[in-house]
Amino acid sequence: MAQLIRYKGSECYRIGGVEDHVHLAIRLSKTTTLSRMISEAKTGTSKWLKNISPALSEFSWQEGYGAFSVSPKDLDAVIGYIDKQEEHHKKTTFQDEFRKFLIQYGVDYDEEYVWG
């Protein structure tokens, strides 16, 4: 995924995740949109996974995604957070973590549409 993101002209500082989600720390290229980058990353990695293992032939990403911009001065903290995902999710579920981000950043949401 990092190679694909870089090939498309953006920078990928870190990728990390657990069974049900992945976090990316990227700097988006000036020539693309966030939705296009996410779509291309999902499409490209899905095709790659299906090619490398028949057991993954049914793999697909969820339709949606969440994205939050951060200041460059906070990049090291974000990378540290991504590096500790496995440890972090022993205490907090993905759903609880995402709700916390939405509340922290003042995003109104409806549970039906976030997880639907």
C-alpha positions as CSV (number, residue, x, y, z in Angstrom):
1,M,0.0,0.0,0.0
2,A,2.8,2.4,0.8
3,Q,4.4,1.8,-2.6
4,L,1.1,2.4,-4.3
5,I,0.6,5.7,-2.5
6,R,4.1,6.8,-3.3
7,Y,3.7,5.8,-6.9
8,K,0.6,8.0,-7.1
9,G,2.7,11.0,-5.9
10,S,1.8,11.1,-2.2
11,E,4.1,10.3,0.7
12,C,3.3,7.5,3.1
13,Y,5.0,8.0,6.5
14,R,3.4,5.0,8.2
15,I,0.8,2.3,7.8
16,G,-0.3,0.0,10.6
17,G,-3.4,-1.7,11.7
18,V,-5.1,-4.7,13.2
19,E,-7.8,-7.2,12.0
20,D,-10.6,-4.8,11.3
21,H,-8.9,-1.5,10.2
22,V,-5.8,0.2,9.1
23,H,-4.3,3.6,9.9
24,L,-2.3,5.6,7.4
25,A,-0.1,8.7,8.0
26,I,0.2,10.2,4.5
27,R,1.0,13.6,2.9
28,L,-1.4,13.9,0.1
29,S,-0.1,15.0,-3.3
30,K,-1.2,18.4,-4.6
31,T,-2.5,16.7,-7.7
32,T,-5.0,14.3,-6.2
33,T,-8.0,14.2,-3.9
34,L,-8.3,12.3,-0.7
35,S,-11.2,10.2,-2.0
36,R,-9.2,9.3,-5.2
37,M,-6.1,8.3,-3.2
38,I,-8.2,6.1,-0.8
39,S,-10.0,4.5,-3.7
40,E,-6.8,3.8,-5.6
41,A,-5.1,2.4,-2.5
42,K,-8.1,0.1,-1.7
43,T,-8.4,-1.1,-5.3
44,G,-4.7,-1.7,-5.7
45,T,-4.2,-3.5,-2.5
46,S,-7.4,-5.7,-3.0
47,K,-6.1,-6.8,-6.4
48,W,-2.6,-7.5,-5.0
49,L,-3.9,-9.5,-2.1
50,K,-6.2,-11.6,-4.3
51,N,-3.3,-12.3,-6.7
52,I,-0.9,-13.4,-4.0
53,S,-3.3,-15.8,-2.2
54,P,-6.4,-17.7,-3.4
55,A,-7.5,-17.8,0.3
56,L,-8.0,-14.0,0.0
57,S,-10.1,-14.1,-3.2
58,E,-13.1,-12.8,-1.2
59,F,-11.3,-10.0,0.5
60,S,-12.7,-6.5,0.2
61,W,-12.3,-3.2,2.0
62,Q,-15.3,-1.6,3.7
63,E,-16.9,1.1,1.6
64,G,-16.2,4.1,3.8
65,Y,-13.3,5.6,5.5
66,G,-12.4,8.3,8.1
67,A,-9.8,10.9,7.5
68,F,-8.4,13.5,9.8
69,S,-5.7,16.1,9.0
70,V,-3.0,16.9,11.5
71,S,-0.3,19.5,11.8
72,P,3.2,18.5,10.6
73,K,4.4,19.1,14.2
74,D,2.1,16.3,15.3
75,L,3.3,13.8,12.7
76,D,5.7,12.0,15.2
77,A,2.8,11.5,17.7
78,V,0.6,10.1,14.9
79,I,3.3,7.7,13.8
80,G,3.8,6.6,17.4
81,Y,0.1,6.0,17.7
82,I,0.0,3.9,14.6
83,D,3.0,1.9,15.7
84,K,1.1,0.9,18.9
85,Q,-2.2,-0.2,17.4
86,E,-2.0,-3.8,18.5
87,E,-1.3,-2.8,22.1
88,H,-3.9,0.0,22.0
89,H,-6.7,-2.3,20.7
90,K,-6.3,-4.7,23.6
91,K,-8.0,-1.9,25.7
92,T,-10.2,0.0,23.2
93,T,-12.3,-1.3,20.3
94,F,-12.1,0.2,16.8
95,Q,-15.6,1.5,17.1
96,D,-15.0,3.2,20.5
97,E,-11.7,4.7,19.1
98,F,-13.5,6.1,16.0
99,R,-16.3,7.5,18.1
100,K,-13.7,9.2,20.2
101,F,-12.1,10.8,17.2
102,L,-15.4,12.0,15.8
103,I,-16.3,13.6,19.1
104,Q,-12.7,15.0,19.6
105,Y,-12.8,16.7,16.2
106,G,-16.5,17.9,16.5
107,V,-17.9,15.7,13.7
108,D,-21.6,15.1,13.9
109,Y,-22.5,11.5,13.1
110,D,-25.3,9.0,13.0
111,E,-24.4,5.5,14.2
112,E,-26.6,4.0,11.5
113,Y,-24.5,5.5,8.7
114,V,-21.1,5.1,10.4
115,W,-21.2,1.4,10.7
116,G,-24.0,0.6,8.1
